[in-house]
Amino acid sequence: MSGKNSWKRYKKYLYHNEKLGLTIDVSKMNFPNDFITKMTPLIDRAFKNMDALESGVIANPDENRMVGHYWLRNAALAPNKELTNEINSTLSAVKEFAKKVHNGEIVSPKSGKKFKNILIIGIGGSALGPQLVSFALGGASNPMTSYFFDNTDPDGMDYVLGQIGDSLSETLSVVISKSGGTKETRNGMLEAKAAYEAKGLNFAHHAVAVTGKDSDLEKVAIADKWIERFPMWDWVGGRTSETSAVGMLPAALQGLDIDTLLKGAAACDEVTRTKEPLKNPAMLLSLMWHYGSSGTGLKDMVILPYKDRLHLFAKYLQQLIMESLGKEKDLDGKVVNQGIAVYGNKGSTDQHAYIQQLRDGVSNFFVTFIEVLKDRAGTSMKVEDDFTTGDYLNAFYQGTRTALSGNARESVTITIEKLDAFSMGVLIALYERATGYYASLVNINAYHQPGVEAGKKAAGVVAKLQRTAFSHLRANTGKSYTADEVASSIGSPEDVETLFKLLLHAASNPDHNVKILKADTLTESQFKFIG
């Protein structure tokens, strides 16, 4: 497309909203002029479904739940006064608790000093959102520093505890789990508790829970008299929970402006309710996903924010989009295997990584560039005549966009004026609603996750196999067995591969007193319990 025609298309399809500080350029997606018109029946269905969702219909039939994350930034929209009051009272409680921590009304019981660190313990939506916002908006002047246990990796937890070091006594732990039964979070809590106790500290005097009513975690928090508890509601999914206490409590404790973030999200929600596709940024975005992936997940979505502080945005969107859209069946029960694969890091870092393939390799993707116009709070030095470091970042973004387009590689660009609490709220709300709209366009349920539950159940089977195998080895202390022999002895010959890997892992660590006697062929090695 010639420069003149490209400019004409750019002007025709450019979305700009001054109130949101948001611009979306879809001109580099090569959809035909009649594309949106042909999509009208699906668009109308998506708008109707979204209206029903926000009104409080059961949107997650698997668990008989409403889906109400939009009410979190405008509680008046909740379907009843009870929910409205719960949302408002929780937000007030979050802000009041953070205030008490910051002004020293709630202090470390041993030292009497103010808490200066937060250890957030969660996984998935209970970690990704808080991590994104913490890194995107945090600064050296914040009253508290955030750390995260977001996995059940012992070495990862040791690394974080090493960073906290001797200031563990001035560290507040926020444990986030709706059910309290999520093993990764439960394990992180137990590891944290052990670390506190190793320093002579009472974990309960440093612990706060964000959890569901009557959950296992709430029962622990009540029994052990934790400092405070905040609710997680069954109508808020983990991947859309950032504007609930899940995200707002860590952000408020860190000292971030949660009121402004919520205002940004609410403002975006309002704009994305409009029924005109070209004036609705979330619908426009979802239509580009539909065109770019042929409505079947045919192509991947590459997220490229040209801002270091947004390097976690791709990870956050991976969960939001892939957990919401990765579904085997549609709403009619037809097997469709839907989804869009999402990956990315940041520009211009990725120009030295996978941009080469994006331009010249397999054309199985479309790109979303995230552009931030304001470089930094103050002025920048000139690294060359008329060029700052920020100017170069912009040049690299524009050069990559042009290079990809020149080789028929498609892209969307989302531009925000500056990265602050308001724009962070806008981006979160924009992608939440775009994900919901896209799900309607392809006739799937964005609000359940049967595959995640299947993975948890499978992990439970593995854990049971390990316990059975260890019991067998202990009952025969000193005797050596191959994995085949153990599997046969415990009546699980079909699980021998899994069992071999369990035994190999156990023998590589000192925790279970399992020793390996290596054979020339690794799979013929023997294992024994050494007492």
MARKETOR-760937 format. One record per residue: x negated, y, z negated of N, C-alpha, C in turn; residue in one letter. Coordinates in pm, whole numbers, plus 50000, padded with zeros to 5 digits. Atoms other than C-alpha are relative to their C-alpha. Layout:
! MARKETOR-760937
XYZXYZXYZA
...
! end
This chain:
! MARKETOR-760937
499154988150000500005000050000499115012450000M
500814987949990498575033950099500165008449874S
499964991650117497815059849835501275008349991G
498784991749997500755081549943501224991649963K
498875008750031503215052549933499964994949856N
500175004550138501775040549604500495010849903S
499584988850085502335074949450501525001650002W
498544999049986505895075649584500684989249916K
499425011050079506625041749426499785002549851R
500314996850140504935052549103501035009749944Y
499034990050046507215082849074501424994349993K
498655005649996510315062749163500294991349880K
499735009950104509895036148897499375003349864Y
500634996550127508025054748622501055003049893L
499144997250115509815053648287499225008649902Y
500664991550100508985081748044501045004849900H
499134995350106510555090247709499185008549905N
500784990550081509215121147536500204997549852E
499705002450140510945112847209499194988449944K
500765011850044509225079047188498515001550023L
501414999049961505915091247331499594987950081G
500185012749930506245061547566500195001650150L
499885000449854505635056947938499774985750046T
500185013349944506025024648134499945001150152I
500214999949855504665020848487500134985850052D
499815013349941505994990848680499725000050150V
500184998649855504955003049024499034989950059S
500965009949951502154977449049500564985849997K
499285012749983504684949049023500745001250133M
499554998449860505644942449383501414994950025N
498625004449984509344935549330500675008050112F
499304992949893511614944349624501005010149943P
499124989250046513894974649603501364995049952N
498695005150040516984952949563499924990149884D
500195009950106515544931649282500935002649881F
499214997050120517264949448993501484998750031I
498595001449962520584950749182500424985449999T
499695014349997520464913149239500014993749860K
500065005250137519704907848870501175004949915M
498944993650078522804927448761500844990449917T
499205009150083524924897448650499244994949877P
500805004750114522084884548430499725011349902L
500224988450086521374919348300501225002649913I
498764997650074525014923948201500174989549889D
499915010550102524944890448019499035002749885R
500994997150103521784900647834500455011349909A
499484989050081523324933347719501124995249908F
498885005450078526454915047603499484991349885K
500565008750104524394889247412499305008149891N
500694991750098522304916247245501005007449911M
498974993450080525404935047134500594990249898D
499465010150091526774902846985499014996849888A
501065002850099523454895846811500005010649891L
500074989150097523404929946646501275001249917E
498754999450076527014926146536500054989549890S
500075009950107526084895846326500534986250035G
499575013549964527164865246526498924990049960V
500985010550026525464832046452499164998250125I
500885000549883522494833846687499034988349995A
500875011750015520524804446549500864988449953N
499075010750039522994775346557499324988349930P
500715011050066520314750346447500055001549848D
500054997450143520254766946105501195008549953E
498784992450032523634784946116499665013949945N
500484987150049521934818646084500295011350098R
500014987749923522454854046202498555003850028M
501334994749971519484872546349500105015149989V
499744985950028519244907546205498795008749980G
501184991650022515734921846232500225014650040H
499734986149960517184952846402500625008049886Y
499384993050113519114961246084498955005249902W
501034996450096515834964245894499595014750011L
500374985849983515194999046040501225009050016R
498764992350005518835010046037501034991549928N
499195009250081520594992445752501495002250017A
498584997149980523905009445833500624991150107A
499505008549892524184986146134500274985749955L
499765013650051524264954745918501504997349992A
498575003249988527604936245938500815001549872P
499244997850122528534941845574499195008549902N
500634990750094527794965645287498974992949910K
500935007550085526084938445084498624999450063E
501305000649931523374934045346499385013950010L
500514986349992523064971645393499335003949869T
500574996650131522484975945020498734992149971N
501205008250023519994947145007498805005450077E
501084994749918517944961545292499465012949940I
500424987050054517894996545143499334998549864N
500585001650134517194984944788498634993350006S
501315006549985514344962444903498945009850047T
500954989949953512694990645095499635009749888L
500284991150114513025013444793499104993249899S
500815007550096511574986344570498564998550048A
501355001149942508614981444806499235013049978V
500684987150014507795018544800499725003449854K
500194997350142508255021344425498894991449941E
501065008850049506024991244358498635004950047F
501274994949947503275004844586499585012649926A
500294987650073503525038444410499434996949861K
500465003650134503085022144068498594994050004K
501355005649987500055002744189498995011150027V
500924989349963498485033744341499745009849885H
500214990050107499045056444040499534993849868N
500575006550118497825030543789500994995649896G
499025005550095501095020643624499914984849996E
500265014449994500364985143737498514998450028I
501455000849988496694976643684499524985849978V
500635012950029494304947543659500014997849849S
499875002050145495034932343315498674998149927P
501265002750068491434922743244499135012549988K
500884988450000489564954243345500745013049967S
499244987750020492384979343309499855009750115G
500234991349884491294993643644501144998450102K
499025000949892493515001043942499644988650095K
500245009649894493924973844200499485007450123F
500564993449882491784982544501500024991250124K
499935009349887492234951744722501354993050002N
498825008549984495154931744859499544987550074I
500235012649931494784894944949501374995050046L
498725004449945497684886345181499864985550041I
500065014449976498344848845191501254996050076I
498885003949916500564837345477499494994050129G
500405005549871500564822445824501065003650103I
499064996649894502184829746159500525014049983G
499404986950014504634858546134499755006349866G
500294994850133503774862145767498565005049987S
501374994950000500214871545862499715008650123A
500374993149876500024882846226500485014550002L
499494986450003502284913246186499245008849902G
500774992150095500624925545866498555002350044P
501374998249951497174919746021499945010550110Q
499964990449890498074938846337500125014349947L
499764986650051499404968946147498855004849912V
501124996350087496594968545890498815004950080S
501184996249922493864969846152500295011950090F
499654989149908495714993346387500075013449930A
499724987250067496555019746126499125002849879L
500784998250122494145014545837498815009150019G
501174991249996491265037445748499254999949868G
500865000050119488495043745497500655007049881A
499384992550109490705067045293501174992749936S
498885007450058493345040445222499714996449854N
500235003250141493835034044849499684985449974P
500295014250019493584996344899499524994150132M
500555007049884491724973245137500674986350013T
499285012649978493514943345293499084988850046S
500675012349959492144908145323501084989450023Y
498995009749961493894877445461499524985649987F
500075014549983494184840045406501114996650099F
498965002649900495994830545728499874986150062D
500195013649950495034793945765499714991049881N
500385009250107494244762945564498564995150022T
501415002949976490544764145660499195003849876D
500744996850123488414761445342498865009850021P
501134991149974485404778445497500495014250028D
499444986849975487584807045619500385006949870G
499644994250128488894812245267498765003749919M
501264996750069485354810945125499425013050056D
500534987949938484344837945373500735012449947Y
499214988750049487184860945265499685002749853V
500334998250141486484854944896498605005849983L
501344994350003482834862844966500025014950030G
499864985849970483874896145116500565007749881Q
499424993550118485974904344810498995000549887I
501095000550096483124893544584500435002449856G
499764997750142483054906944229501245008549973D
498814991750022486134928544284501294991750002S
498805008350002488514898644266500935004149885L
499174995950114489694911443927500845012350032S
499224988349957490914943144103500724997050132E
499345004349876492594922944382501394994749971T
498605004350010496364918844411500264989950110L
499695010149900497484887044588501495000450034S
498625000049952500654888444800500224987150078V
499755013049938501934853644885501325000850076V
498834998049914504384853445177500414986750063I
499465012449943506504822745260501484999549972S
498555000150018510234820945318500454988049917K
499575012150069510614785045203499124996749880S
500965003850102507554782644984499414986350024G
500495013449971506954748745144498994999450114G
500984999849891504664759745428498634996249944T
501195005650063501534739345358498805009550007K
501164991149988499004764445492500035010949894E
499874989350100500364791945266499894994449859T
500115006450131500784768444969498544997049967R
501405003250023497174757145012499185012549972N
500704987450024495934792945035500275005549862G
499654995550134497794801644718499234992149893M
500715008350097496254772244532498505003049999L
501424996449993492764781044656499755013549934E
500144986850062493264817244552500114998849848A
499815001950144494544806544211498744994149937K
501225006150052491464784644162498865010149996A
501064989949996489184813344262500155010049886A
499764991050113490814836644008499634993349869Y
500245007050126490664810643734498524997449977E
501445002150012486994803743809499295012249942A
500564987550055486364840043710500695004049870K
499344997350126488464837143396501215009150011G
498864991249975491444855443549501284991850011L
498695006349988495124846543525500615003950133N
499504997049866496394843743882501365006849995F
498654994550008499974851743780500005015049975A
500094985750031498854885843654499495008250118H
500464993449878497584893744004500894996750119H
499255006049890500324877244211501375006250021A
498694995049957503344890044403500514990450107V
499405009149902505744868344604500945007550093A
498984996049903507644876344922500584986950052V
499495013449973509974846844963501524999850000T
498565001749997513494833545005500584996949863G
499305002650127516034830644727500024984949972K
500015013950048515684798144528498974991350071D
501045007849934512634787744732499034994249897S
501025005750089509824766944585499065010949949D
500904989250041507644798144580500665008949897L
499314991750099510264818444396500024993049864E
499975007550127510544791044134498655000649929K
501344998950060506774791644081499785014049944V
500204986150042506734829644062500785003249872A
499194997750121509534829743802499414992549881I
500515008250110508094801343595498685005449945A
501314995250042504584816243588499975014949969D
499874985750031505834852143544499065008650083K
500774991549910504244867743849500435014649982W
499754985750019504114905643863501345004250060I
498794995549932506944909844114500374990350111E
499505008049888509084892744380500805009050094R
499234992949898510514906144706500644989750092F
499255010149925513084888844928499584998550146P
499985002949857512834872145265501374994050028M
498645004549971516234866945422500004989850112W
499965010549899517214837045631500375005550137D
499634994249871518464860645903498865008150064W
501194993749940514954874145969498984989150028V
501015009949963512634851146162498615005149973G
501374996050031508944851246080499385008950105G
500654992549892507904864446420500635013850021R
499384986749991510314894046386500145006249861T
499864996050140509674900946018499125011749959S
500964989750038507114928946033500665012049933E
499344988350062509664955945943500814996349876T
499435004150129510874935745642498915001449894S
501024999750107509054932645310498744992550039A
501175007649952506744907945488498915009450049V
500984990749947505054936545670499915013049923G
499974986850063506134967245478499335000249863M
500685000250129504844956045137498485001050016L
501454998449982501234949945252499615013850055P
500314987049941501334981945460500135011149896A
499824989750102502695002945173498894999449896A
501095001350096500104988844933498695005250058L
501224995049936497354996745182500035015350008Q
499884985449994498695032345188500455005250135G
499564996049866500155032745540501405006049993L
498744992649997503155053745637501124991350054D
498985009549954505905027745649501295007050040I
498794992749961508715053445669499935004150147D
500164995649861507325066845996499984988250095T
499985012049915506725031946134501454995550022L
498605004049988510365023246063500785009950086L
499354990049915511465055946225499684997550147K
500375003249863509525046646538500754988050053G
499265012049959511125012346548501475003250022A
498594996549988514595026946490500265008350125A
499844991649881514115052946763499934991650127A
500115008949884513035025947009501234991250011C
498785008149998515985004146908501145007750064D
498904991849948518355032646986499905001650152E
500214998149856516845038947329500224987050076V
499925012849929516755001947418501384993649991T
498615004649995520494998447362500735005350123R
499344994449883521285018747675500244989250104T
499615010449904523014998647945499535002850143K
500584997149868521095014248238498594994150005E
501285007250001518174990848321498775008850017P
501184991849974515815017348457499785010549891L
500154990650110516425039148149499864992849867K
500165008250119516015010547903498644993350008N
501365005349984512295003347851499874985249969P
500085014250033512864969147691500594991550112A
499425007449887515154957447971499095000850122M
500934998549888512754971448229498814990549985L
501135008950026509914952148067500404985550020L
499585013949986511894919848051500274996450146S
499795002449857512854923348417498674997850072L
501325002149939509184926148507499444986449962M
500415013650038508504894348310500724989850088W
499205009349917511294877448504499464999750142H
500554999649863509944889248838498604993850001Y
501395004449999506304882748745499844985149981G
500115014450028506934847248623501034991850078S
498925006449922509754839248870501104994649910S
498985004550094511974834548565499804985749953G
500265014150036510324800748506498684998249925T
501315001350063507004808748337498924996250098G
500955004049895505224803448669498655006749983L
501264992850019502604829648578499845004049853K
500334996150136500864839248255500095015149984D
500024985850032501074872948082498695003349929M
501274995850058497694889048015500195013849936V
499844987450073497774916447750498635006649985I
501284993050006494974942047783500175014049941L
499974986650060495124970747532498625006550010P
501264992749994492434996647598499865008449873Y
500144994050132492035003947229499534989349904K
500555010250089489864985146981500984996149890D
499115002650112492444988446705501214991450038R
498905008449955494974969546917499534986250048L
500515012849950492784939146976500804988049947H
499165010850052495174918146761501384999850064L
498674999049942498184928846968500334987850085F
499755011849916497794899847212500344987849914A
499705011250090497744874846923501405001349941K
498674997550054500814890746770501064996750104Y
499025002649894502634889147105500024985450041L
499995014449972501544853147157501084993249919Q
498985006550081503674842546865501395004950033Q
498674994449973506554866346930500594994550128L
499495003849869506874856947296500014984950019I
500095014249970505704820947313500864991649906M
499135007550090507544808847002501475002650033E
498624996749966510684826747117500434993950132S
499605003849865510614816747483499594985850038L
500445013549965508894782847481501014989649958G
498905009050035511964760647489500194989250107K
499795011349909512644726547640501345001150073E
498664999949943516364731747698500605014149998K
499294987350000518564761147793501274998949917D
498814999750085521824770847624501084990250047L
499065009849948523714746247845499524985749981D
500545013350024521544717147734499174994450113G
500795004449886519674715148063498515001249969K
501454999550022515954706748048499385010050099V
500564989449916514174737848176498525002749969V
501404997750041510824738647987499575014450026N
500244985849980510854776347968498825005049915Q
501044993550078508164799847841499105008550088G
501034992149932505494825047933498754999349914I
501265000650074501894818947829499435014149988A
500514986650028500354849947669498574998949948V
501344999250055496684857447619499405013750030Y
500654987149978494334887047607499145003849881G
500834994850108491924906847396500055015250003N
499994985549991491054942947477499115004350117K
500864993949900489554965247743499105010249930G
500515005949876486964972147850499204987449974S
500715012350037485524942247664500254988950101T
499655011249913487384918147890499555002050144D
500584998149866485944934148202498674992550011Q
501265007550002482794915848096500284985449963H
499635013650035484714883648028500804993850114A
499215007549902487624871348239500625008450111Y
499464991949890488434900748469499544994750135I
500495005849874486284884048736500984989750054Q
499035010049954488714855048750501345006450034Q
498724993649972491744877648732500015006250139L
500024993649869490624895949043499784990250114R
500425008449888489074868349250500404985449988D
499685014150019490264835449102501474996950025G
498635004549980493584817649079500975011049958V
499054989150024496494842249096501224994549925S
498945006350081498574827448813500365008549879N
499804990950112499164858148597500545013450048F
499814985649980500374893748570499495006849873F
500674993050109498714919548346500925010749941V
499434988150063500104943948093498865007949938T
500974990850059497734972748029500695008349893F
499524990850102498234992347707499025011649996I
500844988049995496895027647742500385009349885E
499804990250107496475051847451499315012950043V
500554987749943495995087747567499025006949906L
500864992950094494465102247251498864990849956K
501175008350027490925089347199499704998549851D
500365000050142490235099046837500585012549935R
499404988950073491275123646567499385013550039A
500684987549969488665149846659499485000350142G
500614998949867486555159746955498924989350018T
501035010049968484105136647130498805006850067S
501214995149935480535142647238500004996150147M
500175003349859479615142747605498844990250013K
501085009649976477625111847699499395002150138V
500474995349871477265125648052500735013050029E
499294987949963478315157748224501484996950021D
498555001149988482105160648183500554986249963D
499505013350035482375125348040499694996749855F
500135005250135482995112747687500124984850004T
499805014550006483105076647571501454996550030T
498595002449972486895079047582500345001650147G
499804998549855486765091747939499574987450073D
500465012449937484785060748030500984988749978Y
499015010450027487315038247860501195001550095L
498894997549908490055054648067499614996650143N
500455003049864487985051548384499944984950023A
500065014549985487405014648321501404994050012F
498615004749988491135009148264500535002650141Y
499464996649869492075027448583499294992350113Q
500745007449898489325010648780500444985550007G
499545014050003490424975948667501394998850059T
498645000049947494064983848742499995001150153R
500104998149855493124995749092499394987950068T
500665011749941490794966449157500934988150008A
499065011149999493444941249061501095002350105L
498944996949902496134958549265499494998750142S
500585000949867493774960049563499874985850050G
500065014049961493664922249561501334992949969N
498635005250015497454917749521500234993549864A
499775004650137497244911549145500885010449930R
498984990850048500244926648970499795004049853E
500164995250136500384947348652501085010049961S
499184989850065502514968248418499065008149912V
500764992050095501064997248221500955006649902T
499264993350107502495008247888499075010649941I
500824989050050501195042247778500685006249877T
499544992350116501565057547433499075011949983I
500804987850010500365092347348498874998449899E
501025002350101498495082047034500414987749918K
499725011650084498205052146805500185004849857L
499694996250137499935060846480501174991549952D
498955008350058502645046846256501265000150087A
498804999049917505465059446481499864991550125F
500185007649876504035044746801499864985149973S
500085014250035503265011946623501404994349984M
498625004250012506925009746529500694998850134G
499435000449865507895017446888499574987250072V
500515011849929505674989647026500604987149944L
499425012050062506944963846776501454998350045I
498595000749963510584972046850500184997550149A
499935001749854509994973947226499854985350038L
500255013949963508584938847246500994990449936Y
498985008650059511074923847003501244999550089E
498784999849921513984935447218499764994750142R
500305005449867512284927647550500024984849997A
499995014650014511794892047425501424994749993T
498615004150009515464889347331500735001350133G
499364998349869516594903347666499554989250098Y
500515009949905514334879947862500634986349973Y
499395012850034515704849847675501414998950058A
498665000149941519204859547784499954999150152S
500125000549854518074864748142499794985750049L
500285013749958516844828648154500854989749925V
498995008650064519674814747936499424990349898N
500525008250109517704802147636500235007149867I
499884994450135517854807547260498615004249951N
501314994850042514984829847148499774998549851A
500054998450145515714825546779499934987049921Y
500305012250074515014789446692498664994650049H
501345004849967511764769446705499884985149968Q
500045014350030512354731846714498624993750018P
501335005649978508834725546845499095002049881G
500804997450119507284741546537500364989949891V
499575009550102509364719646310499514985850033E
500505013249959508354688946514498544998449963A
501425000550036504704697746458499804998049851G
500105001550145505234700946083500324985749958K
499625013750033506964667046070498894990350038K
501095008749955504144650946269498815000949905A
501094998350096501574665746028500314992549871A
499605007450119503554650545741499754985150015G
500265014249973503264616245903498514997149987V
501465001750009499484620845932499575000149853V
500364999250141499254630945566500364987049926A
499585012550063501184599945461499054988750038K
500955010249953498854578045672498695001149923L
501254998150073495824593245499500124994749858Q
499845004750138497204586345151500024984849993R
499935014749999497964550245242498634993850024T
501345005249969494504544745391499055001649881A
500874997650115492744560245091500354990449886F
499605009550104494754538344854499434986250028S
500565012949962493634507745048498494999549973H
501454999850021489964517945036499674999949851L
500244999750144490144525444662500274986349936R
499665013350054491774491844595498934989750035A
501075009149957488794475944768498665007249995N
501224992050016485984497944636498754991750029T
501265006549965482604489244780500054991950127G
499875007649878483974469745076500105009650119K
500054991549881483454483545426500954994950107S
499025003649898486064484145702499885009350121Y
499844991549882486334496246058501405006349996T
498674993849992489254518746144501044989850044A
499065010449955490864489246326500424991149884D
499705008850112490614468046012500895006949897E
499164992650094492074495045788501425001350055V
498684998449938494914501446033500804987149993A
499335012950005495724464446047500434996549857S
499725003350139495574460845669501185007849943S
498914991750055498024489245603501234999650089I
498835001849916500394478345879500255011350098G
499854988949905499724507446116499034998650116S
500975001749891497754492846411500195010150112P
499764990449892499434517546649499435013849967E
500524987050042497944546546448498494999949982D
501425001650028494334535246462499185012250045V
500774988349956493114565446661500115011349897E
499824989750102494624589846413499274996349873T
500655004750122493324568846126498485001550010L
501444998549981489794568546270499585014549978F
500354985950014489764606446291500175004749856K
499834996750142491094609145934498814995349918L
501125005750075488354586445802498695007250034L
501214992849958485674604446004499945013649930L
499954987150070486804637645855499724998249851H
500205002350144486914623445503498544997049969A
501405003750023483404609145536499065011850020A
500844988149975482094643345647500075010049887S
499834990950112483144659445321499914992249869N
500225007150127482444651144954501254998149916P
498804999050083486054653844838500654986749964D
499235012250019487324618044865499134987549976H
500935011150027484214596344806500104989150107N
499995009449887484534580245149498675001250073V
501305000149934481254569945312500124992750133K
500015006349869480624560845677498694992350019I
501165007949958478264533345791500034999950151L
499904997849856477604544146146499484988350080K
500425010349905477424518446422499495006750126A
500504994349875475774523046760501145006050082D
498794994449941479284528146895500815006149887T
499414992750113480894554446675501314993749954L
498685005350037484354538446686499924986649928T
500195012750072482904505946544499395002249862E
500554996850131481574524046236500934994949890S
499225004950114482684511845895500115010949893Q
499754990150105484114531945607500254992749869F
499755006150130484184524745236500145010849894K
499854991350116485184540744908498874996949903F
501215002550078482094545544690500205002649851I
499704998750142483814552544357499415012249934G
! end
